[in-house]
Amino acid sequence: MSVTEAADPPRIVLSGEIDIACAAALRSVGGRLASALAAGDRLPVDVADVTFLDSSGVGALIAVRNAVAATGGSVVLRNLSTSVR
């Protein structure tokens, strides 16, 4: 599993299994990026290389969405893999 933060433009790139093992890292990265967003900004989350997503991963994505929404922004899931759909 991998949670990667990119700064220009801000985005999150996920790969592998998104489960309890990486949920805290995803929440942390999402919160950090959310604090840098302005109202109306979008935070893309690329999930093309995600092979597994459990309820912990879904919960972390919801936490990221909530943090971004608190700044007036939105989260956009990109490159949905079959595993994520």
Buried (B, 14 or more C-beta within 10 A) or exposed (E): BEBEBEEEEBBBBBBBBBBEEBBEBBBBBBBEBBEEBEEEBBBBBBBEEBEEBEEBBBBBBEBBBEBBEEBEBEBEBEBEBEEBE
